Amino acid sequence: MERNVSLVPATRLMEGAGVVVHRTIGTPALRTLDPFLMLDHFNSPRPGDYIAGFPDHPHRGFSTLTYLIEGHMLHRDSLGNEGDLVTGGAQWMKAARGVIHSEMPQQTEGRMSGFQLWVNLPAREKLSDPEYREILPGQMALLPLPGGPGGEVRLMAGSWPAAQGEVQGPPLDPHTHLVCADISLRPGGTIEIPSPILAGRSAFAFLISGEARVSGADLPLETLAVLATGEDSPPSRSLVSGAEGARIFFAAATPLKEPVAAYGPFVMNTKAQIEQAIDDYRSGRLTR
């Protein structure tokens, strides 16, 4: 018998220069899910909800994964990187000791939809060199689900055990061995999240569209289901779609088990390190 799952409804917030996001991790209901620090879902056909974008802003001490389900955004940063994020693409940014970047919509109409996930860095890496990687849609691994109505796992990070052998997506994070996937289930389709992905790890599922049940519990739209917490990980979890099918954003990673001190765009281990990050940003030393 599978253990119950914890459900976390999203909180509507304004971020950037006025972008509407729905946040689950990083709210009073779920401050962190080690090593996950924040999960924002943006999804609107209204330009007023996204057109202002995310102008230049700093980060230090963690990594971000941005996945664009629909739309077009341009990334620029203080390292000289420029990435054209299109429908089905993703980008990985290890902010480490400091990055100033922007993410600006390149569309004036239509739907903008996707996720941004913040993943903590271990203490030894927080002041290391920043890195940036763009993941094109064709670079993601595709795993068809066998049997029954079926579906597909679109793997944007990490590896996934399968009957034909391990399927390898982009290895983005060697510190937490992040696994991140866009799971599509046809009506009545089922996927069993395998034990190696959950054992000793934190994991969640977020329903993007359709209908789904997680280990027998209904998963509402704009709601995150905590599947594993690292300390208490079940042997497996089942996701079952309803009559409309389902699309689910899934992630799992190994906890760092380190203290977290956070203030806005800075995530370190102590208050003194946060104060140093603020001072470095104000004095222009953040990215040096």
Secondary structure as GFF3:
##gff-version 3
##sequence-region A 1 288
A	DSSP	beta_strand	6	9	.	.	.	ID=ss1
A	DSSP	beta_strand	11	15	.	.	.	ID=ss2
A	DSSP	beta_strand	19	23	.	.	.	ID=ss3
A	DSSP	beta_strand	36	44	.	.	.	ID=ss4
A	DSSP	three_ten_helix	47	49	.	.	.	ID=ss5
A	DSSP	beta_strand	54	59	.	.	.	ID=ss6
A	DSSP	beta_strand	62	70	.	.	.	ID=ss7
A	DSSP	beta_strand	72	77	.	.	.	ID=ss8
A	DSSP	beta_strand	82	86	.	.	.	ID=ss9
A	DSSP	beta_strand	90	94	.	.	.	ID=ss10
A	DSSP	beta_strand	99	105	.	.	.	ID=ss11
A	DSSP	beta_strand	112	120	.	.	.	ID=ss12
A	DSSP	three_ten_helix	123	125	.	.	.	ID=ss13
A	DSSP	beta_strand	131	135	.	.	.	ID=ss14
A	DSSP	three_ten_helix	137	139	.	.	.	ID=ss15
A	DSSP	beta_strand	141	145	.	.	.	ID=ss16
A	DSSP	beta_strand	151	157	.	.	.	ID=ss17
A	DSSP	beta_strand	159	160	.	.	.	ID=ss18
A	DSSP	beta_strand	167	168	.	.	.	ID=ss19
A	DSSP	beta_strand	179	185	.	.	.	ID=ss20
A	DSSP	beta_strand	190	193	.	.	.	ID=ss21
A	DSSP	alpha_helix	195	198	.	.	.	ID=ss22
A	DSSP	beta_strand	202	214	.	.	.	ID=ss23
A	DSSP	beta_strand	217	219	.	.	.	ID=ss24
A	DSSP	beta_strand	223	229	.	.	.	ID=ss25
A	DSSP	beta_strand	237	253	.	.	.	ID=ss26
A	DSSP	beta_strand	261	263	.	.	.	ID=ss27
A	DSSP	beta_strand	266	268	.	.	.	ID=ss28
A	DSSP	alpha_helix	271	282	.	.	.	ID=ss29
###
